[in-house]
Amino acid sequence: MATAGPAGFEGVRQLVDSYKLDINGVVVDVRIFTTEQEAVPIYTISFLNISDATLRILNKLREEFLSKVVIGTIQLGEESGVDIKKKFEGEIRLLIRKYFPGIDYDTTNLLVSHVMQQNVGLGNIEILLRDKNLEEIVINNSQEPVWVYHRKHGWLKTNITIPNEARIRHYATTIGRDVGKEITLLQPLMDANLLTGDRVNATLSPISSKGNTITIRKFSEKPWSITDLILTKTMDAETAAWVWLCVQQELSMIIAGGTGSGKTSALNAIANFFPPNQRIISIEDTRELTLPNTLHWVPLATRLPNPEGKGEVSMLDLVVNSLRMRPDRIIMGEIRRKAEAEVLFEAMHTGHSVYGTLHANNAEETITRLTNPPIEVPRTVLSSLSAILVQNRNRRTGFRRTLQFAEIQANGDAKALIQLDVMKDKLVQIASPGRVLETLGLYTGMSPDEISKDLQEKARILKWLVSQQITDVHKIGLIMAKYYAGKFRMQ
């Protein structure tokens, strides 16, 4: 099993953060500290309501349980994974009664939960999966500790280690089996999307030369809202007001950025501004978006082919199909290929509002990526796109920030209007809007002064949302519905 212990983190410790997790009744103490010997902070877990003596007895119980599985005392037959877990749980209960005679029902359940987690699940990795503060969990090999990416503290080493490479491979196989995927020496790479929404990538040695690896990107249980972006200083209210105005007036937009920059989070937040009287179709490889329940929203997700190569539903299939579903807005998780982009830009030309993400580091690079292989759309069609929002993550500090808000000019070039002053950590306006004002004026009849007043009102509402700590996407969706109906009043 994955073990948790000192793992050689010696020296004077300075506590950085601490909190507790409740894992099915097992209380886990999480501490994050720094030492002079380590270049990054250390993330440690320990069990508060299970003593060391009890853990030693449970280890003996575990050995007896595993021996019964190995020699076939526990007959498995053709049961499903759920049935097998039930059979294992029954056997573990018998062993707990043997090693801990006379313990009460609640304590029995607590110990059963702990033993099941450690021996039938993913061991202490299961604990990391239950920590909402973590975004990424990484096993590099059995020779070094598990790493995690913490929302607040960035990359951290843990006091969790995997005993050997076989155990890492077993974890990868278990994950794959649960979702109908396979990882073998002939197929040493695996991508999987778990039922929880977590994304998993696994590799086997010698493809990964230091050992077997597992990378888990956790699905955010609480979807990001526009208030969250402002509260975390990812975006300011004034920039968010521009985004809101563009979304309200049905101007198409691309959210660009590097890996881990918060593109999908920003896309989810932008969806807070959709009006409730329009039909929204979202298209993703795996469900990550959560839109307000006030919206008329139909989420679609791609499907990989089965082992015989049949049954695939591609992103292009869904984009083409979405146009037959009378959408007012189309959201695409990520634009990757020429055929998908061509259909999306055709949708823009035919009056649909389109929002999607793209891997690019700034507004100019976004245009370059769109107009060159593998996407390669003609520059002449880019004028149907109105704006680009660029997200960035500073790998040194770990902070995510909006880097640029840019408009698309008639010739297809990007013109940055708002840009991050990195030294001051502040968004500043660097150019006056041109084509966006023209487009808004053409389709809404609003003068530049009226647009300016509308932006100021939107910024005030956003700051009010922040002051009221309203971060739930569904509550924000209800407020937006009232705003569009002319019934919203700040209290």
N, C-alpha and C positions, 0 to 999 in steps of 0.2 A: 504494500500500500504506500501511498504518498505519506511521507512522515513530516512532522513539524517539530523543530527543536532549535537549539541555539545556532546550529549550522555554522559555527566558527566566527560569529560576529562578536569579536572581543573588543575591549577597550572601554573608555568612558562613553556612556550613551547620553544623548540629549534628546528628550522626548519632543516630538514635533506635533503629534496628533494621537488621539485614542478614541475608540468607541466600541460598542458591543453589538454582536449579531446574535439573533435567536434562530438556530437551525433546528426546527422540529423539537424544541424543548431543550436542546443542547446550547448553552450560552457560551459564545466564543468571544474572547477578548482580543481586539485588534489594537496593536500599538505600532506607531511609526516613529522611528528615531534615527538619528545620525551618529556616526562614529568617525574618529579621525582616520581609521584604517580603510573605510569604504568611500568610494567616490559618489555613490548615490545613497539616499535614505533606505532604511531597511523596514520592511513590512512584516510584522510577526503576528502569529495567531497562537492562542492557548485556550484550553478548555477550563472554564471557571467552575462548572458544577459536576465535573467528573475528575476524581482524584487520580494522582499518579499511580497509586496502588490498584485502583479499579482499572485503569488503562492497562496495567501489566497483566491483570487477570483476563481482561478482554483480548489481549494478544494471544494468550494460551487458548482461549475459546476460538479465536480466529484460526489458529493452526489446526485445531481439531475439526473445525468446519471445513476448511480447505482440503484436509486429508480425506474427508468423507466424499467431497466432490471428485477428487482425483481418482480414488479407488472405486468410485461408482456406487457407494452406499446410498447416495441420493440419486434416484432414478429420474431422469429428465424427460425421456421420451420425445414426443413431437410438440410439446407445449410451446405456446407463444412466450415472448419475453415477459409479458405481464404475469402469466401463469408461473413461469420459472421463478420470478421474484417472490411471488406468494409462497411457493414451496420453500424457497430459501428462508423467507421470513419465519415460516413455521418451524423449520429446523433450528434456526437461531434462537427462537423462543425457548425451545426444549433445552438447548445448551445453557442459556442464561439461567433457567431454573436449576440446572445442575450445578453451575458455578456460584450462583447467588441464591441459595435457598431462602425462602421467606421474604423476599423483597416485594414491595407493593406493586400494584398494577401500573401506576404512573411511572415509577422508576424503571419497571420492565420495558415499557414503551420507549422511554428515553434511551435505554441501552440498546434496544433493538434498532431504533432509528440510527444511532451512532454506528453500530456494527454493519448495518446494511449500507450506509453511506460509504464506509471505509472499504468494504469488501465486494459489494455488488455494484456500486456506482463508481465514481471517479476519485474516491478517497477525499483528501483535503482540497482537491480542485473544486469539489462540489461547494465547499465553503466559500471559495473565491467567487464562484458563480452567483452566490447569494448576496454578495456585497455590492450594493447599488452604487457605491463610489468608484467601482472599477469599470474601465472601458475595455481593457484588453488583458488577456491572460496568455502567457507564453511559456511553453516548455521547449527549451533549446536542446537538451540532452539530459542524461542521467548524472552527469558529472558536475553540473552547476545548479544553483537554486532556480526555482520557478520565478519568472519575472512578471510584474503586473504594471499596467498603466493606470494610474490613479487620476481621477478628474481634477483633484486639487494639487497633488504633489508630483505628477508626471511619472516617469519610469522609476520603479522601485524593485529591489531584490526582496525576496521573501525568505522565511525560514522553512519553506516547504521544499523537500527534495523528492525525486522519484528514484526508487532503489536501483533500477536497472533499465536497460533499453527494451527488454521484453515487456515490462510493465507499460511503458509509453506506447508501444505497438498495440498492446491489449486495449488501452484506453481508446486509441484511434479506431481500432476494429469495432469496439463497443459502440462508439459514436456513429460510425458508418452503418452498422447493422440496424440501429434504431431508425434510420432514415432511408434504408434501402441502398446504401452505398457500400463500396468495397475498396479496401486498400491492401495490396499484395506486393510482392517483390516484382511482379510483372507490371503492376499498376501502382507505383510507389507514391503517387500524388493524389490527394483527395480534397475536394471542396464540398462542403455540406452546409445546408441551412437547417438548423434544428427547429423542432416544433415551437420552441420558445422564442424563435426569431434570431437566436445567436448564430453567427457565422463561424464556421470552423474550417481551417486548412491544416492538413497533416502531410508530412513527408517522411519517407523511410530512408535509412542509411542503405547504401552509400551515396544516394542522391544528395542528402544533407550530410556532409562528410564528418561532422562532429558527433552525429547521432540522430535518432529519430526526433521529430519536432511536432508540436501541436500549437497552433495559434487560434485563439478564440476571441472574436470580437463580439462583445456582449451587446444585446439588444437593449436599448434604453426603455425601461419600464414606464417612465414618465416622459411623454413626448415633449420636445422643446417647443416653447411658445415664443412669441415676439417679446413678451415681457422678460423671459429668461435671458434672451440675447442682450437686452438693455441692462438688466440687473448685473450680468457678468461682464459688462463693458465690451462685449463682442461687437455691439453696434450702438450708436447713439439714437436718441429719439428723432432727431432731425433727419438722419439718413433713413430710418425706419418709416418716417412720414412720406418721403419720396417713394419708397418701395410700395407703401400702402396706396398712394395716389395712382401709381402705375398699374397696380393690380386691380384697383377699383375701376379704372377706366379701360381695362382689358388690353393692356399693352403686354406683349410677350416678353419674357425675360429668361436669361440663362444664369444659373448660379455656378460660378467656376471656382476652382481652388485645387490645391494639392491633396494628396492622401491624408486623411485625418484632420483636414482643415475645418470641418463642420459644414460641408455643402448640404448634406441631407438634413441636418438640424436646421439650417437656414431655410431650406425648401419647406420643411414642415412648419416653420414659423411664418413664412410668407403665406401659406395656405390659411392662416388665421384670418386673412383679409378677404377671402372669397365671400360673395353674397350668397344667401341661402336659397335664392330663387333660380339658381343655375345648376346644370348637371356637370359634375366633375368626374372625369375618368383618370385614374392613376395607373401607371404601368411600371412594374418593378421586377427585378430578378427575384428578390425576396422582400416580403412585406416589412418595411421600415417606417413608412409614414403613418401617422395617426391624425386624421383631420377632425375638426369639431363635429359633434353629432348633430348639429343644427343643419349641416350641409347635405345636399343631394349628391352623395359620393358613391362611386362604384370602383373598388380597388381590384386590379387585375395583376396576376403574377405569372411569370414564365414557368415552363416546366422542362426539365432535362429529359433526353430520351431514356428509355429503359435499357437494360443490358443488351437487348437485341437491336438497339438503335431506333426504336419506334416510339411514337407518342410525344415527340418534342413539340413544345409550343414556344416559339421564339419571340424575342422582343418585336421584331418586324411583324410577325403574325398579329400580335396584340395591338400594335400601332395602327395597322390597316383595319383591323376589326373595330377598334375604338371609334373610327370615323363613321361606322355604320350604327353607332349607338347614340346618335344625336348629342354629342358632347358640346357644352359651352366652353369648358376648360379641359385641357389635356396636360397631365403631369407625367413626365418621363423620368424615372429614377436616374438613368445615366445614358447620355448619347455617346455611342461608340462607333457606329458604322455608317457608311454612306447611304445605304438603302433606308435606314431608319430616319436619318437626318433629312433626306429628300422628302419623305412622306410628311415629316413634322413641318418643314418649311412650306410645303404645299398646303398643309392644314392652316398655317398662319395666313397664307394668301387667300384662303377661302373663308376667312373670318373667324377662325377659332383662336382662342388665347392659349399659348403653349408655354409651359414652364418645365425646365429640365436642368440637370447638372452635367458638368463637363470637367475633365481633368485639364486644368491650365492654371498657370501661376499668376497671371495678370490679364487685363482686358485685351492688350495687343496680342498676347499669346493665344487668347481665346479665339480671336479672328484667324490667326495663323493655323490653329488646329482645325477650325471649321472648314477652311478653304484648301487644306492640304490632305494627302492620304493619311489615314484610311477613310476620313469622313468626306473631304473633297466636295463640298457644295460650292456652286458658283458664287463669286462675290456679289453678283448682281441680285441674288435673292436675299442677301443679308439685311436689306433695308426693311424687310417685314419683321425683323427682330428689333425691339425698341431699346432694351437695356441689358446690361451685364452687371451682376453683383459678384464681386470677387472676395472669397474668404481665404484667410491665411492662418497658419499655425506657426508661431515662433518656436522652433525646436529647442532653443536655449532656455526659454522661460516656460514653455508649455502653453502660453496664452493663445487663445483663438481670437482673431479680430477680423472685422470687415476691412479689407485692404482698399477696395475701390468700388465706386458706383459710377458706371459709365453709360453714355448713350451711344447708339449706333447712328452714324451719319449717313447721308444719302448715297455716298460712294462705298459704303460698307466698312469704313474705318471706325475704330472705337475712340471715343473722346471721354476721358475721365473727368467727371464733374466733382466728385468727392473722393478724397484720398487720405489714407492714414499717415499722420506724421508720427513716425516710429519713435523718435526721440521723446516726443511729448505724450505719446500713447493717446493720440486724439485725432478724430476725423475732422478734416478741414475742407472747405470748398475751394477748389483750385481753378475752376472754370465756370462760366455762366452757361446754363443749359440753352441749347438751340433747337435741335430737331424735336426733342421731347416736348418742348413748349409748343412748337408748331403743330405736332400731332395732337396734343391735348386740345389746343385751340380749334383745330379743324373739326374734331369729333365731338367736343363738348361745348364749344362756343365760349369757353372761359378765357378771360383776358389774363395777361401775365400777373396783374395785381390780384385778381380773383384766385389764381392758382397759388400765389404767395400766401394769401389769407387762409386758403384751404389747408396748405401745408402747416401753417402755424397752429390751426385748430387741431389737426391730426397729432402734431407733436404734443400739444397740451393733453389730449386724451391719452396718449401713450405714457406720458409722465404720470398722469393720474393712475393708470393701471399699475405702474411701478410703485407708486406711493401706497396703493391699496394692496400690494403684494398679490395681485390676481395673476397667477401663472398657469392655471389650468386651461388647456386649449378649449374645452367645452364651454367653460364660463366665458372665455374671450369670444368664442363663436356666438354665444347668445348676445353679448354686448354689441358685436358687429351687426347682428341681425336687427337689433333695436336702432343702431346708428343708421343703417340703410333705410329703415322704415321711418326715420325722423322722430323716433321716440326716446332716444338716449339722452340722459341728462347726468352730468357729473354731480355727485352729491358732496 
